[in-house]
Amino acid sequence: MDRHLLEPSQMDGSLTYRYDTTGRPVALLPARCKLGRHFLGHLQLRAVVHDGEAHISCLACSNDGVDDTWRLTATAPAPERAELSDELYHQLALRRAQAASSWDKTS
């Protein structure tokens, strides 16, 4: 199945920012993949901010045929820097993993 033909997933939430000591914004990206399986180190993610959306993909999940892309609304242009945050997106990842688990049990 061509993944590019799939309907886009629902928005997962909002991209969060913090400001460094010089007042410049720093994007805070999810530290775990959308399903909570993998830690997204700098070699395991692809992040793109475009047209008011941030798409963060887990490269480890991308071959599994699953919805591996976080879709977050971006209220500002893409900052020059980004950091990973496990705390900010933990509840979103937990809810996503629980929903996937319950769907697997019903199918």
Buried (B, 14 or more C-beta within 10 A) or exposed (E): EEEEEEEEEEEBBEBBBBEEEEEEBBBBBBBBBBBBBBBBEEEBBEBEBEEEBBBBBBBBBBEEEBBBBBBBEBEEEBBEEBEBBEEBBBEBBEEBBEEBEEEEEEE
